[in-house]
Amino acid sequence: MNQNVKVGIVQTTCTASKEENLAKAIVKVKEAASKGAEIICLQELFTSLYFCDVEDYDNFLLAESIPGPSTAALSEVAKDLNVVIIASLFEKRTQGLYHNTTAVIDADGSYLGKYRKMHIPDDPGYYEKFYFAPGDIGYKVFKTKYATIGVLICWDQWYPEAARITSLMGAEILFFPTAIGWASSQDIDTNTEQYNAWQTIQRSHAVANGVYVVSVNRVGDEGHMKFWGGSFIANPFGSVLYQASHKEEEVYVHELDMTKSDRYRTHWPFLRDRRIDSYAPITKRYIDAEDQD
């Protein structure tokens, strides 16, 4: 493990053109690298608009294989710049089977593997079950040149089990590429409450597991949705080290002191005191009264 790791977040708007979005992402990756970034995370489904706001069969044409054209282009950039790239893409696994997937490319340009989103929402404006099968390869960690990282995707953010398992597998940093926003009809109080809940649950993952959390969201208006940006970095005790704008594109780089995890984990030994012998009920959907006897 390196003592210090510089992470970069890329928060952008998107257009309807995959080519434009990929080209823009590459420009932003280069900008982050020029600022010293070693691990760079792109937002969820960065090669397109957030198409899951409608159920439209034509949107399946946006999908691609992983590895595939986008990972090939990013691998060249990663190798040239000596950076790790975390790239969230719409994966076509085979005819009629699709996933919301993030690829991880190491600093030498090699493809380290993928994580398929486990928790798939189905809400107004987020019709992801229409497009994505749930992940079936489990939680993943990736041993990159600079750190061992875990990747989870958007709706996974709300589930402490996902962050816990990924951390127990050895992740030193949890990355969350995300696409979440406010309905344009909402009032400011509702918007504030929703953003605070979103950030709070992720900061709690940092606290409970003693790891850094890096959450990268898109920004800008798309249809009836105002993507709220607000990408942030939290230290292993949940303190926000940086929070991006709710309205503007940003490329930001922050240096993480990787020794902090050991310090927080020894002073607040949550992992030591886990009662793993008592957690079997967590695998139930709900614990009914008759199950409590």
C-alpha positions in Angstrom: 0.0 0.0 0.0 1.3 3.5 -0.9 1.3 5.9 2.0 -0.4 8.6 -0.1 -2.7 8.3 -3.1 -4.0 11.1 -5.2 -7.6 10.6 -6.4 -9.4 12.5 -9.1 -13.1 13.1 -9.5 -14.7 14.0 -12.8 -18.1 15.6 -12.5 -19.6 16.6 -15.9 -22.7 17.1 -18.0 -23.5 14.7 -20.8 -25.0 14.9 -24.3 -26.8 12.5 -26.5 -23.6 11.6 -28.4 -21.5 8.7 -27.1 -18.5 9.9 -29.1 -18.7 13.4 -27.6 -19.1 12.1 -24.1 -16.2 9.7 -24.4 -14.0 12.4 -25.9 -14.9 14.8 -23.2 -14.2 12.2 -20.5 -10.7 11.6 -22.0 -10.0 15.4 -21.9 -11.1 15.5 -18.2 -9.0 12.5 -17.3 -6.0 14.2 -18.9 -6.8 17.4 -16.9 -7.0 15.3 -13.6 -3.7 13.6 -14.5 -2.1 17.0 -15.1 -3.1 17.9 -11.5 -1.4 14.8 -10.2 -4.3 12.3 -10.0 -3.3 8.7 -9.8 -6.7 7.1 -9.6 -9.5 8.8 -11.6 -13.2 8.0 -11.2 -15.8 8.9 -13.9 -19.5 9.2 -13.1 -22.1 6.6 -13.7 -22.9 5.9 -17.4 -20.8 8.8 -18.5 -21.0 8.0 -22.3 -24.7 8.9 -22.5 -27.5 10.9 -21.1 -29.2 9.1 -18.2 -31.5 7.1 -20.4 -33.2 5.2 -17.6 -35.7 8.0 -17.1 -37.8 6.3 -19.8 -38.5 2.8 -20.9 -37.4 2.8 -24.6 -36.0 -0.2 -26.4 -33.9 2.0 -28.7 -31.7 2.8 -25.7 -30.3 -0.7 -25.7 -28.3 0.4 -28.7 -26.2 2.4 -26.3 -24.7 -0.7 -24.8 -21.4 -2.3 -25.6 -19.2 -5.2 -24.6 -16.8 -4.9 -21.7 -13.9 -5.0 -22.5 -14.9 -3.2 -25.7 -14.5 0.1 -27.6 -14.7 2.4 -24.6 -12.3 0.4 -22.4 -9.9 0.2 -25.3 -9.8 3.9 -25.7 -9.4 4.5 -22.0 -6.7 1.9 -21.7 -4.5 3.8 -24.1 -5.1 7.0 -22.0 -4.4 5.2 -18.8 -1.1 3.8 -20.1 0.0 7.1 -21.6 -0.7 9.0 -18.3 0.2 6.2 -15.8 -3.2 6.5 -14.1 -6.0 4.2 -13.0 -9.4 4.8 -14.6 -12.7 3.8 -13.1 -15.2 3.7 -16.0 -19.0 3.1 -15.6 -20.6 1.7 -18.8 -23.7 0.1 -20.1 -22.7 -3.5 -20.7 -24.1 -5.8 -23.4 -23.3 -9.2 -22.0 -25.0 -11.1 -24.8 -28.2 -10.9 -26.9 -30.9 -9.6 -24.5 -28.8 -9.5 -21.4 -27.5 -6.2 -20.1 -25.8 -4.8 -17.0 -24.9 -1.5 -15.4 -21.2 -2.2 -15.1 -18.0 -0.5 -14.1 -14.6 -1.4 -15.6 -11.3 -0.8 -13.9 -8.2 -0.1 -15.9 -4.8 -0.1 -14.3 -2.0 2.5 -14.8 -0.3 0.3 -17.3 -3.4 0.2 -19.5 -4.4 -3.3 -18.5 -8.0 -4.2 -17.9 -8.3 -5.4 -14.3 -11.9 -6.5 -14.4 -15.5 -5.3 -13.9 -18.1 -4.9 -11.2 -21.8 -5.3 -12.1 -24.2 -3.2 -10.1 -26.0 -5.4 -7.6 -28.9 -3.2 -6.4 -31.1 -2.1 -9.3 -33.8 0.6 -8.6 -37.2 1.0 -10.2 -38.7 4.4 -9.4 -40.2 7.2 -11.3 -37.3 8.6 -13.4 -35.1 5.6 -12.6 -36.5 2.7 -14.5 -33.3 0.7 -14.3 -34.9 -2.8 -14.0 -36.1 -2.3 -17.6 -32.5 -2.2 -18.8 -30.3 -4.0 -16.3 -30.1 -7.5 -14.9 -28.7 -7.5 -11.3 -25.0 -8.1 -10.9 -24.1 -11.8 -10.6 -20.4 -11.8 -10.1 -20.5 -10.5 -6.5 -18.6 -7.7 -4.9 -15.2 -6.9 -6.1 -11.9 -5.3 -5.2 -9.2 -4.4 -7.6 -5.5 -4.3 -6.8 -4.3 -1.3 -8.8 -0.8 0.2 -9.0 -1.7 2.8 -6.3 -4.2 1.1 -4.0 -6.6 -1.7 -3.5 -10.0 -0.2 -4.4 -13.6 -1.3 -4.2 -16.2 -0.1 -6.7 -20.0 0.1 -6.1 -22.5 1.9 -8.3 -25.2 4.5 -7.4 -28.1 2.6 -5.8 -25.6 0.4 -4.1 -24.8 3.5 -2.0 -27.8 3.0 0.2 -26.9 -0.5 1.3 -24.4 -0.8 4.2 -24.0 -4.5 3.4 -22.4 -3.8 0.1 -19.9 -1.3 1.5 -19.2 -3.7 4.4 -18.5 -6.7 2.3 -16.3 -4.8 -0.2 -14.3 -3.3 2.7 -13.9 -6.7 4.3 -12.5 -7.9 1.0 -9.6 -5.5 1.5 -10.8 -2.3 -0.2 -8.8 0.7 1.0 -11.0 3.2 -0.9 -14.6 2.8 -1.9 -15.5 4.5 -5.2 -19.2 5.2 -6.1 -19.8 6.3 -9.7 -23.3 7.8 -9.5 -26.2 9.4 -11.5 -28.7 10.9 -9.1 -30.7 14.1 -9.1 -33.7 16.1 -8.1 -37.0 16.2 -10.0 -37.3 19.7 -11.5 -40.7 20.1 -9.7 -39.2 19.7 -6.2 -38.9 22.4 -3.5 -35.5 23.4 -2.0 -36.3 21.7 1.4 -36.9 18.4 -0.3 -33.8 18.7 -2.4 -31.7 19.5 0.6 -33.1 16.6 2.6 -32.4 14.2 -0.2 -28.9 15.3 -0.8 -28.1 15.2 2.9 -29.4 11.6 3.2 -27.4 10.6 0.1 -24.2 12.0 1.5 -24.8 10.9 5.1 -25.3 7.2 4.2 -22.0 7.2 2.3 -20.2 9.0 5.0 -21.5 6.3 7.4 -19.8 3.7 5.2 -16.5 5.5 5.7 -17.0 5.5 9.5 -18.2 2.0 9.9 -15.4 0.5 7.7 -12.6 2.9 8.4 -12.0 3.6 4.7 -12.0 6.6 2.3 -15.2 7.1 0.3 -15.1 8.8 -3.1 -18.5 9.5 -4.7 -18.7 10.9 -8.2 -22.0 12.2 -9.5 -23.1 13.8 -12.8 -24.4 17.4 -13.0 -26.8 19.3 -15.3 -30.4 19.3 -16.5 -31.6 16.2 -18.4 -35.3 16.1 -19.1 -37.2 16.5 -15.9 -34.2 15.7 -13.8 -31.6 18.1 -12.3 -28.6 16.0 -11.5 -27.3 17.4 -8.3 -23.5 17.0 -8.7 -22.2 17.4 -5.2 -19.4 14.8 -5.7 -17.4 14.4 -2.5 -14.6 12.7 -0.7 -14.8 11.6 2.9 -12.0 10.4 5.1 -12.2 7.1 7.2 -14.1 8.9 9.9 -16.7 10.4 7.6 -15.3 14.0 7.5 -15.9 15.6 4.1 -12.6 16.6 2.7 -14.1 18.1 -0.5 -17.6 18.6 -1.9 -18.2 19.7 -5.5 -20.7 22.2 -6.8 -24.3 21.3 -7.4 -24.4 23.1 -10.7 -20.9 23.2 -12.3 -18.6 20.7 -14.0 -15.5 20.0 -11.9 -12.3 18.1 -12.1 -10.7 17.9 -8.6 -7.8 16.0 -7.2 -7.2 15.3 -3.5 -4.3 13.5 -1.9 -5.3 10.8 0.6 -3.1 9.7 3.5 -3.6 6.0 3.5 -2.2 5.5 7.0 -5.4 7.1 8.4 -7.4 3.9 8.1 -5.2 2.1 10.6 -5.3 5.0 13.0 -9.1 5.3 13.0 -9.6 1.5 13.1 -7.3 1.2 16.1 -8.8 4.2 18.0 -12.4 3.2 17.1 -12.2 -0.6 16.7 -15.5 -1.2 15.0 -14.1 -4.1 13.0 -12.6 -5.8 16.1 -15.9 -5.6 18.0 -18.2 -7.0 15.3 -20.3 -9.9 16.5 -20.2 -12.0 13.4 -21.7 -14.9 15.3 -25.0 -12.9 15.6 -25.5 -11.7 12.1 -27.2 -14.6 10.4 -30.7 -12.9 10.4 -29.4 -10.2 8.0 -29.9 -12.6 5.1 -33.7 -12.5 5.7 -35.9 -10.0 3.7 -37.6 -9.1 6.9 -37.7 -10.8 10.4 -41.4 -11.6 11.0 -42.8 -12.0 14.5 -43.0 -15.8 14.2 -39.3 -15.9 13.3 -38.4 -14.1 16.5 -39.6 -16.8 18.8 
